[in-house]
Amino acid sequence: MPMRILLLIILCSTYCQAQYQILSSNTGSKTTITTVWADGYVVNSSDIRFDGQIQLKVVNKDTVEVRYRNSKKEKKEYPRAEVKSFGRTIDTNAHLSKNPRFNFQQGYVELLNGTILEGKIRTNNAVPNGNQVTFPDVIQYADAQNNLREFNNNQASGATFTVGSTQVSYEKFENGFLEQLVKGPLVVLHNPHPTTQAEFATDVAKAIDSAVTKKPSDVVVMREEYLVHKSGDTNYTTITPHNHQSWVENLMSTCNDFSIIDHSSRSKMLTWSGWMDAVRFYNEHCK
């Protein structure tokens, strides 16, 4: 078997395994995993593609066998040496969520090497860490043939897709992706690890929790916080309900356009509800 084909299969197996659910596993001197049957395809060594369902046998994280079955449930097992490529396929209009960003939308994913893949994009709703702000750890991409690929942020720098008339963008952060609430020279993200406690809301939550459990409560409710960074720079500034005004004043201290707008507009941009408008103004007029 030519080395280039073997390399393709090894890469594909590593690349694709995250898309599959585990049916069973056996751990001894080696770990063997069998995946749940899923819609997919196999391309054999003669370049013939078979669409149906596939199941993987994975030994020590290496796919050693791809099992295929057609619509009649007729099965065939392909050792790795007999497979040129394989992958998942997906019906992008099936199992729709009420949240449109968890459905496939037209857009693109940008890989770390700069490659742009256009197609249909969606995020998952996993929470890789933190308990205040959920953020996805995987971007799913479907091409024109509905071939499915998943990218974590060791593979992709971000993704952009359109929901209705709104363009939504995500960028890599920690072991997942965060939505860009403001885009431009300065980017605003949610802080998934807020540090500011909402005292009144915490007191109410503790009272309710204690009434239900009949025990002292350790519930803590945190206030929203945000992260700001320059585009292309991963040094983040945390914006809280306590420092937003001084941060905006410092940001705008060298912006002449800010000083000449009306007093009401300037005052609103110094508030907690309006500080992101100040970032948008800065991106447009003061960059």
N, C-alpha and C positions, 0 to 999 in steps of 0.2 A: 504493500500500500504506500503510495507516495507520501512523503513527510508533510507536504502542504495540506493534503486532505486530512491526515491525522490531526494536524494542528487545528484545522477548522473545527473538527468535531470536539476536540478538547476545549477549545474556546467556547463553542456553542453550548457544551454541557455545563460549563461553569457559569456562562452568561444566562442560561435559561432556567437553571434549577430553582431560582427564587419564585418563578411563576407557577410552580407545581406544589400541590398539597401532598403531604406524606400519608400514605395508606398504612404502611407498616415499616418497622425498622428492627434490626437485629444487631446487637453489639457484642462482639467477642474479640477475637484477635483482629478483626476488621469490622467496620460498620457498614452494613448493607441496608439501603433504603429502597422501598418500592413506593412509587407515587400513585395517586389517584388517577384513574383514566380521565383525560381531558381532550377537548377538541384540538386537533393539531394535524401535522403532516410529517411525512418522511420522504426524503429524497434518497434513493438508493445509489449504489456505486455506478449504475448505468444512466444516471441523471433522470430517472423516472420518478415523478412526484406522486405520492398517494395521500389523499385527504381523507380524514376520518377521525379516529381518536388514537391517542398515544399514551403509553405508560412507560416510565423510566425505571431501570434498575441501576442504582448508584452505589458504588463500592468505594468507601473512603473518599467521598466527594467527587468521584470520577464516574461519569455515566458509561457503563460497560455494555448496556443493552437497551435498545428501544423496541418496545412492543407496540404493534399496530393492529387495529381492528377496523373493519369497514362497517357500513350501515347494516350489514347482515350479521354482524358480530363475528365474522370470520377473522381469525387472528394470525399474525405472523410475527416471529421474533427476529430482530435484526441485531446481530453482534455489531459492535462499534466499527469493525473493519468493513462492514457491508453498508454502512450509512455515510452518505456524503454530507447531509445536513438534516436537521429536524427542528420543529418549533411548535409553539402554541398558535392557534387561531382563535378568534373571538367574534361573536356577533355584537357589534358596537351598539345595537339598538335593543339589546336584551337586558332584563333586570335593571331597569332604569331607577335611579334614586330621585327622591324629591329635591335633593341638593344637586343642581345642575353641574357643579364642578366635579362631582363624583361620577358624572356621565362623560362619555367621550365627546370632545368638542374639537373643532378644527383648530390646528395650531402647529407648534413645532417644539422639539426638544433640542437643546444644544449640548453636545458632548464635550468632554474636557479637552479633546484635541481640536476643537473648533468646528467640527462637523455639525451641520444643521440637518435634522431629519424632519421633514414636513409630513403631516398626516393628522390623525386624530389622537388627542391627548386627554388624559384624566389623571387625577391624583387619587391616592387612597386616603383613608382617614385614620391611619395608624398614629399612635402617640409614642415616638421613640424615647422621649423622656420629658419630664415636667408634668405637672398635673393642672396647670392653669390654662394653657393655650395648646390646643392640639395642632400637630403639623405632620404632613405626610413624610414617610421615609422612602417612598417609591413613586416614580413617575412611570405611568404605563403609556405605551405608544403603539398604535395600530397603523400599518401602512395601507395602501390602496387595496391590497388583497386580504386585509384583515389579519395579517400575520402579527402576532403580539410579541412585543419585547418590553422588558421592565428595566429601569435604570435606577440605581441608587446613586448617591452623590460621590461615590468613587468613580463613577462612569460619566455622569452628566453634571454640568454646572447649573442647569436650570431648565425651565420650560415656560412657554407662553401659549395661551389659548384664549379663545373668545367665547364668553358666556353672554348671549343676547347681543347687546351692543358694547359690552364692557370687555376690555382686554385685561386678562389676569396673568400675572407673571410670578414665578417662583424662582428663588435662588437657593443654592446649597447653604446649609447651616448645620453645624455639628454633624449628627448622623442622619439628617433629613433635609427637608426643603421648607423654607418660609416664604409666605406671600409678600410681595413688595406692595405695601400700602401706598407708598409714594415712589415714583420712579424719576430718574434724572440724575444730575450730578450728585445730589444727595438722595439717598434711599432710606425709606422708613419701613421697619419691620415690627411685628409684635415681639415683645420680649417673652419667651416661653417660660422664663424663670423669674417672675416678678418678686420684688423684695419689700414692697409697700403694703402693709396690712390695712384692710378696710375695717376699721375698729367697730363701727356701728353694725355693719353687716355680719362681722364675726360674732358680736354679742348676740344678735338675733339667731344666727345659725347654731351657736352653742346652746341657747335656750331651747330651741326646737329639738336638737339632737338629744339633749339631756332628758327632755320630756318623753321622748320615745324610748330611749335606752335605759332610763332611770339611773344613769351613771354620769359622772363628770365628763364633759366633752372636751376634746382637744382640737375641734374643728377650727380652721383658720381660713378666712376668705381674703384673698389678695386683690389689690387694685390693679387695673390695667397699667402696664408700662410698655415702653417702646424702645427700639434700638435704631440708631441713625449711623450711617457710615457713608463715606464717599464711594461712588461707583468704582468698583475694581479694588477697593481697599477693605480688608476684613478687620479693621480696628473699629470697634463699635462704641458709641456713646449711649448710655442708658438715660432715657428721658422719663422722669417720674412726675407725679402731681406736685412735687415740691421744688423741682429744679427747672421746669419747662420755661418759666418766664425769664429767668436769668440767662438760660441757654439761648433763647430767641434774641434777647437784647444783645448778647455778645455776638451772635451770628450776624445780626443786622447792623452792627456798629460801623461797618465799613461799606454799607450798601446805600448809596445816595438815593436810589429810587424809593427805598423804604421811608426815608425821612420826608419825602414830599407827598406821600399819599395822605388822605384825610385822617384825622385823629381817630375817628370811630373805627376805621379799618385797621389802623395800627393797634389800637387797644384790643380789638377782637383777636388779633393774631398773638397776643400775649396771654390769652386765656387757655385753659386746659382743653376746651372744646375747639379752639381755633389755631393751636400752635402748628398743626400739620399744614394749614393754609399758608403759614409763614414759610414753611419749607418749600411748598409749591411756588410761592412768590419768589423766593430766593433762586430756585432752579431756573425760573423764567427770566428774572431781571438782574440777578446779582452774581451769577456764576462766574 
